[in-house]
Amino acid sequence: MTFARIAYEALEVCNGVTMAAIEAAVARTGLAAGAEALDIGAGNGAVAIRLAEVFGLGVTAIEMDPGMALLARARIAEAGAGDRVALVVAASAEVLARTPPVDLITALGTTNITGEGRPTPEAGFVALHGALKPAGWLLWGDLVWLSEPPAPLRQIVEATNVYADHAGWQAAARAAGFAVFMAELSPRAVFDDYARGLTAAARRWLDANPAAPEAGTVQRSADRVQAMLDYGRDHIGFGLYLLRKTG
């Protein structure tokens, strides 16, 4: 068990956004049943399952973390979606390199999408642009700087990815050859619920499993995440962007 596995098993969406917002954005694409989608950073599998169940898409769900992949696989099987959702346990860059272009990519809170270690917003969008069919769609969601953060906070949050503010994500998407069809920030209450849910799930697990060999690691991760989100509350949000390939 890891902190991520414990926390995301308790959440519907593994990010600071609601499933309703995700579904509303995908509905705007007008994609027909049978269209092909990639869900990068599938987490607990909930988004991939909805893409298949609600929109009738054929989905390849990509998850690099083996523990999270076990959870996603179990949920896909429980939903009876195994014929429409194929789970691939690998780094996204590896899968993108060998997968033909698709109609839709969902990428919510992804890590190291290019395989280069710490991608910029522009590099991430360029990589995804090449993985889409002409006029294909990208639903991108990630952390947003709501205001200029203190240097220590930026250093911690950007350990694996470089983030942008709301205007910066949109500018990076346009520079990579996308039109911005929708750009919205999650309401503060939604992001706060997500932040509380992460650590509350870990605390419940720790109370129930105090002698587990992973308890120390889970405790430290929960403390670190809570400190980061509490310290950064006025600076960190979540943005959701529906983009369409134009170039």
C-alpha positions as CSV (number, residue, x, y, z in Angstrom):
1,M,0.0,0.0,0.0
2,T,1.2,3.5,-0.8
3,F,-0.2,6.9,0.1
4,A,-1.5,7.4,-3.5
5,R,-3.2,4.0,-3.6
6,I,-4.9,4.6,-0.3
7,A,-5.9,8.2,-1.1
8,Y,-7.2,7.6,-4.6
9,E,-9.1,4.6,-3.7
10,A,-11.3,6.9,-1.6
11,L,-11.8,9.5,-4.3
12,E,-14.0,9.4,-7.4
13,V,-11.5,11.5,-9.4
14,C,-7.8,11.5,-8.6
15,N,-7.6,15.2,-9.1
16,G,-9.2,18.5,-7.9
17,V,-12.0,18.4,-10.4
18,T,-15.5,16.7,-10.5
19,M,-16.5,13.9,-12.7
20,A,-19.5,16.1,-13.8
21,A,-17.0,18.7,-15.2
22,I,-15.1,16.0,-17.0
23,E,-18.2,14.5,-18.6
24,A,-19.5,18.0,-19.6
25,A,-16.2,18.7,-21.3
26,V,-16.0,15.4,-23.2
27,A,-19.7,15.9,-24.3
28,R,-18.6,19.1,-26.1
29,T,-16.4,17.1,-28.4
30,G,-19.3,15.4,-30.1
31,L,-17.4,12.2,-30.6
32,A,-19.4,9.3,-31.7
33,A,-19.5,5.9,-30.0
34,G,-16.5,3.8,-31.1
35,A,-14.1,6.7,-31.2
36,E,-10.6,5.9,-29.8
37,A,-9.3,7.5,-26.6
38,L,-6.2,7.4,-24.4
39,D,-6.6,8.1,-20.7
40,I,-3.1,9.0,-19.5
41,G,-2.4,8.7,-15.8
42,A,-5.5,6.5,-15.3
43,G,-5.2,6.4,-11.5
44,N,-8.2,4.5,-10.0
45,G,-9.7,3.9,-13.5
46,A,-12.8,6.0,-12.9
47,V,-12.3,8.4,-15.8
48,A,-11.5,5.6,-18.3
49,I,-14.6,3.7,-17.2
50,R,-16.8,6.7,-17.7
51,L,-15.4,7.4,-21.2
52,A,-16.4,3.9,-22.1
53,E,-19.8,3.7,-20.3
54,V,-21.2,7.2,-20.9
55,F,-19.7,7.9,-24.4
56,G,-19.1,4.5,-25.8
57,L,-15.4,5.1,-26.5
58,G,-12.8,2.5,-26.9
59,V,-10.3,3.4,-24.2
60,T,-6.6,2.6,-23.6
61,A,-5.9,3.5,-20.0
62,I,-2.2,4.1,-19.1
63,E,-1.0,3.9,-15.6
64,M,2.7,3.7,-14.6
65,D,2.2,3.0,-10.9
66,P,1.8,-0.8,-10.4
67,G,-0.3,-0.4,-7.2
68,M,-2.6,2.1,-8.8
69,A,-2.9,-0.2,-11.9
70,L,-4.1,-3.0,-9.6
71,L,-6.8,-0.8,-8.3
72,A,-7.8,0.4,-11.8
73,R,-7.9,-3.2,-13.1
74,A,-10.1,-4.3,-10.3
75,R,-12.5,-1.4,-10.9
76,I,-12.6,-1.9,-14.7
77,A,-13.5,-5.6,-14.1
78,E,-16.1,-4.7,-11.5
79,A,-17.7,-2.3,-13.9
80,G,-17.8,-4.9,-16.6
81,A,-15.8,-2.6,-18.9
82,G,-13.0,-4.9,-19.8
83,D,-14.1,-5.2,-23.4
84,R,-14.0,-1.4,-23.8
85,V,-11.1,-0.4,-21.5
86,A,-7.6,-1.8,-22.0
87,L,-5.2,-1.1,-19.2
88,V,-1.5,-0.7,-20.0
89,V,1.0,-0.5,-17.1
90,A,3.8,1.6,-18.5
91,A,5.2,5.1,-18.8
92,S,3.0,7.3,-21.0
93,A,5.9,8.3,-23.3
94,E,6.5,4.6,-24.1
95,V,2.9,4.0,-24.9
96,L,2.5,7.2,-27.0
97,A,5.6,6.2,-29.1
98,R,4.0,2.9,-30.2
99,T,0.3,3.9,-30.4
100,P,-1.4,5.1,-33.6
101,P,-3.1,8.6,-33.2
102,V,-6.4,8.7,-31.5
103,D,-9.5,10.8,-31.4
104,L,-9.3,11.9,-27.8
105,I,-6.7,12.1,-25.0
106,T,-7.6,12.7,-21.4
107,A,-4.6,13.7,-19.3
108,L,-5.5,14.8,-15.8
109,G,-2.6,15.4,-13.3
110,T,-0.1,13.5,-15.4
111,T,3.6,13.1,-14.4
112,N,6.5,13.2,-16.9
113,I,4.4,12.8,-19.9
114,T,7.3,13.3,-22.3
115,G,9.7,10.9,-20.6
116,E,12.3,13.6,-20.3
117,G,12.1,14.0,-16.5
118,R,10.5,17.4,-15.8
119,P,8.6,18.6,-18.8
120,T,7.4,22.2,-19.4
121,P,3.8,22.9,-20.3
122,E,4.9,23.5,-23.9
123,A,6.8,20.2,-24.2
124,G,3.9,18.2,-22.8
125,F,1.4,19.7,-25.2
126,V,3.8,19.1,-28.2
127,A,4.1,15.4,-27.3
128,L,0.3,15.0,-27.0
129,H,-0.3,17.0,-30.2
130,G,1.5,14.3,-32.2
131,A,-0.5,11.5,-30.6
132,L,-3.8,12.9,-31.9
133,K,-5.6,12.4,-35.2
134,P,-6.2,15.6,-37.3
135,A,-8.7,17.7,-35.4
136,G,-8.4,15.4,-32.4
137,W,-9.3,16.5,-28.9
138,L,-7.2,16.8,-25.7
139,L,-8.8,17.2,-22.3
140,W,-6.0,18.4,-20.1
141,G,-6.3,19.1,-16.4
142,D,-3.5,20.0,-14.0
143,L,-2.4,22.2,-11.1
144,V,-2.6,25.9,-11.8
145,W,-0.7,28.7,-10.0
146,L,-3.4,31.1,-8.9
147,S,-0.8,33.6,-7.8
148,E,3.0,33.8,-7.7
149,P,4.1,31.2,-5.2
150,P,6.9,31.5,-2.6
151,A,10.1,30.0,-4.0
152,P,10.1,27.1,-1.5
153,L,6.5,26.1,-2.5
154,R,7.3,26.2,-6.2
155,Q,10.4,24.1,-5.7
156,I,8.4,21.4,-3.9
157,V,5.4,21.4,-6.2
158,E,7.4,21.5,-9.4
159,A,9.7,18.6,-8.4
160,T,8.3,16.5,-11.3
161,N,6.5,18.9,-13.6
162,V,6.7,22.6,-14.4
163,Y,3.3,24.2,-13.9
164,A,1.7,27.4,-15.3
165,D,-1.0,29.9,-14.3
166,H,-4.4,29.8,-16.0
167,A,-3.4,32.0,-18.9
168,G,0.0,30.3,-19.2
169,W,-1.6,26.8,-19.8
170,Q,-3.7,28.3,-22.6
171,A,-0.8,30.1,-24.2
172,A,1.3,26.9,-24.1
173,A,-1.5,24.9,-25.7
174,R,-1.9,27.5,-28.5
175,A,1.9,27.5,-29.1
176,A,1.8,23.7,-29.5
177,G,-1.0,23.8,-32.2
178,F,-4.2,23.6,-30.2
179,A,-7.3,25.8,-30.2
180,V,-8.7,26.3,-26.7
181,F,-12.4,25.4,-26.7
182,M,-12.9,25.5,-22.9
183,A,-10.8,26.7,-20.0
184,E,-12.1,26.7,-16.5
185,L,-10.8,26.6,-12.9
186,S,-12.3,24.2,-10.4
187,P,-14.3,26.0,-7.7
188,R,-12.3,26.6,-4.5
189,A,-14.7,24.2,-2.6
190,V,-14.0,21.4,-5.1
191,F,-10.2,21.7,-4.7
192,D,-10.5,22.0,-1.0
193,D,-12.6,18.8,-0.8
194,Y,-10.0,17.0,-3.0
195,A,-7.2,18.2,-0.7
196,R,-9.0,17.1,2.4
197,G,-10.0,13.8,0.9
198,L,-6.4,12.9,0.1
199,T,-5.1,13.1,3.7
200,A,-8.3,12.0,5.4
201,A,-8.2,8.7,3.6
202,A,-4.6,8.2,4.7
203,R,-5.4,9.0,8.3
204,R,-8.3,6.5,8.3
205,W,-6.1,3.8,6.9
206,L,-3.4,4.6,9.5
207,D,-5.9,4.4,12.3
208,A,-7.0,1.0,11.1
209,N,-3.5,-0.3,10.3
210,P,-1.1,1.2,12.8
211,A,1.3,-1.8,12.7
212,A,1.4,-2.2,8.9
213,P,5.0,-2.1,7.5
214,E,4.0,0.8,5.2
215,A,2.5,2.9,8.0
216,G,5.6,5.1,8.5
217,T,5.9,5.8,4.8
218,V,2.2,6.6,4.4
219,Q,2.3,8.8,7.5
220,R,5.2,10.9,6.1
221,S,3.6,11.2,2.7
222,A,0.3,12.3,4.3
223,D,2.1,14.9,6.4
224,R,4.1,16.2,3.5
225,V,1.0,16.5,1.2
226,Q,-1.1,18.2,3.9
227,A,1.7,20.7,4.7
228,M,2.1,21.5,1.0
229,L,-1.6,22.0,0.3
230,D,-2.2,24.0,3.5
231,Y,0.8,26.2,2.8
232,G,-0.1,26.6,-0.8
233,R,-3.9,27.0,-0.5
234,D,-3.9,30.6,-1.7
235,H,-1.6,29.8,-4.6
236,I,-2.6,26.4,-6.0
237,G,-5.8,25.5,-7.9
238,F,-6.8,23.1,-10.7
239,G,-7.6,23.9,-14.3
240,L,-9.5,21.9,-16.9
241,Y,-8.9,22.7,-20.6
242,L,-10.6,21.3,-23.7
243,L,-8.2,21.7,-26.6
244,R,-8.5,20.7,-30.3
245,K,-5.6,20.0,-32.6
246,T,-5.4,22.5,-35.4
247,G,-1.9,22.1,-36.9
